Amino acid sequence: MNFSNRILDMDYSPIRKLAPYAKEAENKGVKVYHLNIGQPDVKTPDTFFQGVTDFKEEIIKYSDSQGIDKLIESFIQSLADSNIYFDKDELMITHGGSEAIQFAIMATCDPGDEVISPEPFYSNYSSFAKVAGAHIVPVETKIENDFHLPSKEEIEAKITDRTRCILISNPCNPTGTVYSYEELKMLGEIAKEHDLFIISDEVYRQFIFDNVPYNSCMHLTDILDRIILVDSISKHYSACGARIGLVASKNKELMHQILKLCQARLCVSTIEQYAASNLINTMNSYITEVKMQYKKRRDIMYNGLSSIPNVICSKPKGAFYMLAKLPVDDAETFAKWLLTDFSYNGATVMFAPGSGFYATEGLGKNEARFSYCTNVEDIQNSIVILEKALEEYCAK
Ligand SMILES: Cc1ncc(COP(=O)(O)O)c(C=O)c1O
């Protein structure tokens, strides 16, 4: 019996692939600080749980494939606060941002088509593209330039007759880069001139620091029919396990096509949709408070990591990740060693090796992605461990 080439061509997530080593370390009694994954330790708002309690139906029915009205309306209302305006038939509820990206690629790409994405990029983008038979064509961004976009010409050089869309995360996972309006405008011009869609993954849009302005591709008013917005409650409301996201576009014909994908998977979990629709009643102070906490954690992570000899960091402006260059040849070997051969005061650190966020062979090999959505004490302890570990590892 054979497996499909499609599945064989897919990779394991760099964020999770060292998990068996972490488990082994934990079984041996070592405390592992999980800086590899974007699982916030922040409490989900009570409004979500109230929404679960308020669900009084006697049967858990399939909902409409595009999602329940109440949830769609609540998303429309909250997006309007960011000057993003949708009608009801332009927004569909998905199983997280993940399914939204998957649907956007499926609806725009045929097998063999290409999706341009600035690298490093969220590693699952590769898998989402491969499921559709497409693949990511990376445009390199550099730590020296805080991972901002290269010139229009450099991006255009990657365009072929198989290019169908540009996929960005803004703010970016894994770099924390927040694109300026000028950068988005440039992408908009490229999309227009080369007849492409832009998939704008904005699942971290609430977490932008240092008064950097938030610009959405949905603010590019002259090309709205080319923009596909992806959003999710996973990070904004620390509700990753609820699996509620959305795909939206002013291009009604595109949304009409995406509806086929929504119908094929019947619907998104009904109770979670009810619960999520009550998030609209969450006090504004919830996000303000969480954002303040992430900024504090970002500062501790950035100051701590940059103070370790020969570690190079770019200061993230958004999301809750940071990509750093380590003084090692291969960050994955170092990450494994941290879990199998090292502990300091009975603890060690797990991070995501950088190469998994690049499509170009060899790039990101000495880089590591650290997530700072865990508490301050864990971040501080992790920095101490990393410094000791690098000292010992580099002296070997
Ligand atoms: C950039 C980015 N997009 C999408 C997702 C998927 O989020 P969801 O939980 O909404 O599927 C993640 C999750 O970490 C992410 O970092």
The ligand as an SDF file (V2000), in Angstrom:
LIG
                    3D

 16 16  0  0  0  0  0  0  0  0999 V2000
    0.3280   33.4240   11.9880 C   0  0  0  0  0  0  0  0  0  0  0  0
   -0.6670   32.3960   12.4150 C   0  0  0  0  0  0  0  0  0  0  0  0
   -1.7410   32.1830   11.6450 N   0  0  0  0  0  0  0  0  0  0  0  0
   -2.6590   31.2650   11.9610 C   0  0  0  0  0  0  0  0  0  0  0  0
   -2.5390   30.5010   13.1100 C   0  0  0  0  0  0  0  0  0  0  0  0
   -3.5860   29.4870   13.4030 C   0  0  0  0  0  0  0  0  0  0  0  0
   -4.4270   29.9440   14.3880 O   0  0  0  0  0  0  0  0  0  0  0  0
   -5.8070   29.2380   14.7680 P   0  0  0  0  0  0  0  0  0  0  0  0
   -5.6380   28.7030   16.1450 O   0  0  0  0  0  0  0  0  0  0  0  0
   -6.7830   30.3350   14.6960 O   0  0  0  0  0  0  0  0  0  0  0  0
   -6.0620   28.1630   13.7770 O   0  0  0  0  0  0  0  0  0  0  0  0
   -1.4430   30.6820   13.9510 C   0  0  0  0  0  0  0  0  0  0  0  0
   -1.2740   29.8790   15.1610 C   0  0  0  0  0  0  0  0  0  0  0  0
   -0.3050   29.9240   15.8700 O   0  0  0  0  0  0  0  0  0  0  0  0
   -0.4810   31.6630   13.5910 C   0  0  0  0  0  0  0  0  0  0  0  0
    0.5840   31.8980   14.3550 O   0  0  0  0  0  0  0  0  0  0  0  0
  1  2  1  0
  2  3  1  0
  2 15  2  0
  3  4  2  0
  4  5  1  0
  5  6  1  0
  5 12  2  0
  6  7  1  0
  7  8  1  0
  8  9  2  0
  8 10  1  0
  8 11  1  0
 12 13  1  0
 12 15  1  0
 13 14  2  0
 15 16  1  0
M  END
$$$$
